[in-house]
Amino acid sequence: MLGKSIALLGLLALAAGLAEPLFAQNPINPHSKPRVIVVGVNGAEWDILRPLLVRKQMPNLARVIENGVSGKFKTVSAPNCPKIYSIFATSAPPAENGITGFIVNGDTASSRLLRLPPFWAQLSDIGVTVGLANVPATFPVVPVNGYMISGMLTRGTNCEDGLLCSPKLSQVQGGDAVYPPSLVNEIESKVGDLPLDCARMPQARDLRGHEEMVVRHWLDDVSQIRAQQMKLFDFLLTNHPTDFTFFVQSCEDRTGHWLYPIQPFNVGYDPKLHAVAVDAFPDQYIAFDKVLGMILQHLDANTTLFLISDHGIKPLRDMESHMAHRDHAGTTPIIAKHDFDDGDDVPGVFIAMGPNIKKNVHLIGLPISVFDLAPTILSLYGIQPPTSFRGRVMSEIFEANSPPENTSPVH
Ligand SMILES: [Zn+2]
């Protein structure tokens, strides 16, 4: 395996040397391990991103797309965050990895209920340094060769069930949200007492008669959470750089559920609510583009970047009642969702850019799926996927002769 890794590194170095140094901060070091950064944007939806790209309102995303491979990410039936992030982690279906949704046998999904090792544990075991922040369903955190900060489904004060609320670091209960424990003080002093998930959506009874005020107040909260999260990511990339890094944002999806820019003819349209901040949802992506710009500052020629979403999000259909939704188990009058039985209707976003990734290639259809992330990342480190993996290495996103051989589709 060592020989193969060295050969792979050589290929990466060669390709990186030829690549235009658009994002390169440092020259490639052929003796270092490949660097991989995965950025998850929950519920990122091409229908909303495309107009923003046309209007040139997401310059950083546009640069990544031009310099990489992009397309739809095939998801599964009735997708939601814990379900799909656990597929990302294990390349196995929910029935096998144990995380079937937000609630598993009456309990909130958690790392304790995950039955298969996540791929970052395999990286960690062979000496690759790993860093995770705000990845859904990773609470309580477990030791890794690096750091881990939990995200969505972290439990805490006023968030006892951990369901889509935002406990702060100081409010966490029922397990650790940060590994190693020594990182807690560092984060509190350098970044602050930050929330570990996006804000809970307001309830229908709070909105009634106060729509404009509640919408604006909630969006202010979301902006603050994003600012603090960006500070956290920047702090981690600067002070604790790792070979493999996985960061996730959740506010985009949360906003889309109840502030999707729907029209008067869409199910659930309420002018008092939906005319208040028509751009609230697209604005989340414009804000994300700045986060992406910060992350790009930390890339070198040796880094492969994956930008992914677990699913998209679409307005409710004619036959659905906006009061009878199942998304997020909340009481907010949602007008868009993603847990449609046909997951092909809400594919996620997939974008990759790196030393060995094709440039300006747009994949047609749904050739790659959420099962394929883990085997593809392991392949970059020269690791053969375990037999429990149902996905394949996305060989079509790489330049010829790279990376490795295992491309057999199983799922
Ligand atoms: Zn959602």
Residues whose N, C-alpha, C, O or C-beta is under 5 A from the ligand:
A	BS01	ZN	D253
